[in-house]
Amino acid sequence: MAHPHQEVVDTIERLIEAFKECERRNSWSWLADEFYHQDCVYTCEYGGVMPVVANGREEIRRTHYGRDMEVGSGWAGWSFPIVDYAVNGDSIITHWKNRGPGLRPDGSHYETPGVSFITYGGDGKFIRQFDMFDIGHQMVLCDELDAAGLLSPRLKAEWVAPMKQRIIARLSAA
């Protein structure tokens, strides 16, 4: 049986505010304790070339909200705002952005859209999350940021270059 609608809405609204707080703090790992059940499963496929499945809060802290978002990993200046959501029972869909540092000459953000499919598990926490975004678009975005002098050298070396190699290898194997 689904949890009360307002309880689910209140939790996703808290997550939106928590993301803003993460940007202010330059720290994301605390979200694992605040929003995820101990046995939650959080998956991001990264375009099928680098599936990351975190089983449990500690793995979520180390991967999705640690290595993959922490400022020290080269993500300084990036934000990940949730711009919209929909709730149906315990199912939540969020629309968010991978927003890079700086602005384009026309004033628009350097950003890639993404969606999350989240299952609410009660007590203000989630039991499952699955993220999707266009990894090809993300690589083009990183190239654009690099050309503008806005891409962190560490992010380029430790995330962008290896991800491009994975994409090429996957497409070559097809």
C-alpha positions as CSV (number, residue, x, y, z in Angstrom):
1,M,0.0,0.0,0.0
2,A,1.3,3.5,-0.9
3,H,2.3,6.0,1.7
4,P,0.3,9.2,2.1
5,H,0.7,11.4,-0.9
6,Q,1.7,14.5,1.1
7,E,4.4,12.5,2.9
8,V,5.9,11.5,-0.4
9,V,5.6,15.1,-1.7
10,D,7.2,16.5,1.5
11,T,10.1,14.2,1.1
12,I,10.9,15.1,-2.5
13,E,10.5,18.8,-1.6
14,R,13.0,18.2,1.2
15,L,15.4,16.6,-1.3
16,I,15.1,19.7,-3.6
17,E,16.1,21.9,-0.7
18,A,18.8,19.5,0.4
19,F,20.4,19.7,-3.1
20,K,20.5,23.5,-2.7
21,E,22.2,23.0,0.6
22,C,24.7,20.6,-0.9
23,E,25.7,23.3,-3.4
24,R,26.2,25.8,-0.6
25,R,28.2,23.3,1.5
26,N,30.1,21.8,-1.5
27,S,29.3,18.4,0.0
28,W,26.9,15.7,-1.1
29,S,27.7,12.6,0.8
30,W,25.5,13.5,3.8
31,L,22.4,12.9,1.6
32,A,22.9,9.1,1.9
33,D,21.9,9.1,5.6
34,E,19.3,11.8,5.2
35,F,17.3,10.3,2.3
36,Y,18.1,6.6,1.7
37,H,17.0,3.5,3.6
38,Q,19.9,1.3,4.8
39,D,19.1,-1.3,2.1
40,C,18.3,1.1,-0.8
41,V,19.5,0.3,-4.3
42,Y,20.7,3.3,-6.4
43,T,21.5,2.6,-10.0
44,C,22.9,4.9,-12.8
45,E,23.7,3.2,-16.1
46,Y,25.9,5.9,-17.6
47,G,24.6,5.2,-21.1
48,G,25.2,1.4,-20.7
49,V,29.0,1.9,-20.6
50,M,29.6,2.1,-16.9
51,P,26.7,0.8,-14.8
52,V,27.0,1.9,-11.2
53,V,24.8,0.0,-8.8
54,A,25.1,1.0,-5.1
55,N,23.6,-1.5,-2.7
56,G,23.0,0.2,0.6
57,R,23.6,3.6,2.1
58,E,27.4,3.3,2.4
59,E,27.8,2.5,-1.3
60,I,25.5,5.3,-2.2
61,R,27.6,7.7,-0.1
62,R,30.9,6.5,-1.7
63,T,29.7,6.4,-5.4
64,H,26.7,8.5,-6.3
65,Y,27.1,11.2,-3.7
66,G,30.9,10.8,-3.2
67,R,33.1,10.0,-6.2
68,D,30.4,11.1,-8.7
69,M,29.5,14.5,-7.3
70,E,32.0,15.7,-4.7
71,V,33.8,18.9,-5.5
72,G,37.2,17.3,-4.8
73,S,36.6,14.9,-7.7
74,G,36.7,17.8,-10.2
75,W,33.0,18.8,-9.9
76,A,33.7,22.2,-8.5
77,G,31.3,24.8,-9.9
78,W,28.8,22.1,-11.0
79,S,25.2,21.9,-9.7
80,F,22.5,19.4,-10.1
81,P,19.2,21.2,-9.6
82,I,15.9,19.3,-9.5
83,V,13.7,21.4,-11.8
84,D,10.4,19.4,-11.6
85,Y,8.9,16.2,-10.3
86,A,5.8,14.0,-10.4
87,V,4.4,11.7,-7.8
88,N,2.1,8.7,-8.2
89,G,1.7,6.6,-5.1
90,D,5.2,5.8,-3.9
91,S,6.7,6.4,-7.3
92,I,8.5,9.7,-8.0
93,I,10.0,10.9,-11.2
94,T,12.4,13.9,-11.0
95,H,13.7,16.0,-13.8
96,W,17.1,17.5,-13.1
97,K,20.1,19.0,-14.7
98,N,23.8,18.3,-14.7
99,R,24.8,22.0,-14.8
100,G,28.4,22.9,-15.5
101,P,30.2,25.9,-14.3
102,G,29.8,29.3,-15.9
103,L,27.4,30.5,-18.6
104,R,27.5,30.4,-22.4
105,P,28.1,33.7,-24.2
106,D,24.3,33.8,-24.8
107,G,23.7,33.6,-21.0
108,S,22.3,30.1,-21.0
109,H,23.6,27.3,-18.7
110,Y,26.0,24.6,-19.8
111,E,23.7,21.7,-18.8
112,T,22.5,18.2,-19.6
113,P,19.0,17.1,-18.6
114,G,18.3,13.9,-16.7
115,V,15.6,12.0,-14.9
116,S,15.4,9.8,-11.8
117,F,12.9,7.1,-11.1
118,I,12.6,6.9,-7.3
119,T,10.6,4.6,-5.0
120,Y,9.6,6.1,-1.6
121,G,10.0,3.7,1.3
122,G,8.5,5.6,4.2
123,D,10.1,7.5,7.1
124,G,11.2,10.2,4.7
125,K,13.6,7.9,2.8
126,F,13.8,6.2,-0.5
127,I,14.3,2.5,-1.2
128,R,15.2,2.6,-4.9
129,Q,16.5,5.1,-7.4
130,F,17.4,4.8,-11.0
131,D,19.0,7.7,-12.9
132,M,19.2,8.3,-16.6
133,F,20.8,11.0,-18.7
134,D,22.3,11.1,-22.2
135,I,26.0,10.3,-21.8
136,G,26.7,11.4,-25.4
137,H,25.2,14.8,-24.7
138,Q,27.2,15.0,-21.4
139,M,30.5,14.4,-23.3
140,V,29.6,17.1,-25.8
141,L,28.8,19.4,-22.9
142,C,32.2,18.6,-21.3
143,D,34.0,19.4,-24.7
144,E,32.1,22.7,-24.8
145,L,33.2,23.5,-21.2
146,D,36.8,22.5,-22.0
147,A,36.9,24.8,-25.1
148,A,35.6,27.6,-22.8
149,G,38.3,26.9,-20.3
150,L,35.7,25.8,-17.7
151,L,36.3,22.1,-17.4
152,S,38.4,20.9,-14.5
153,P,41.6,19.2,-15.7
154,R,41.1,16.5,-13.0
155,L,37.5,15.9,-14.2
156,K,38.7,15.7,-17.8
157,A,41.5,13.2,-16.9
158,E,39.6,11.1,-14.4
159,W,36.1,11.1,-15.7
160,V,35.6,12.5,-19.2
161,A,38.5,10.8,-21.0
162,P,37.8,7.3,-19.5
163,M,34.1,7.7,-20.2
164,K,34.8,8.6,-23.8
165,Q,37.0,5.5,-24.1
166,R,34.3,3.3,-22.6
167,I,31.8,4.7,-25.1
168,I,34.1,4.1,-28.1
169,A,34.9,0.5,-26.8
170,R,31.2,-0.2,-26.4
171,L,30.2,1.1,-29.8
172,S,33.2,-0.8,-31.4
173,A,32.0,-4.1,-29.9
174,A,28.4,-3.6,-31.2
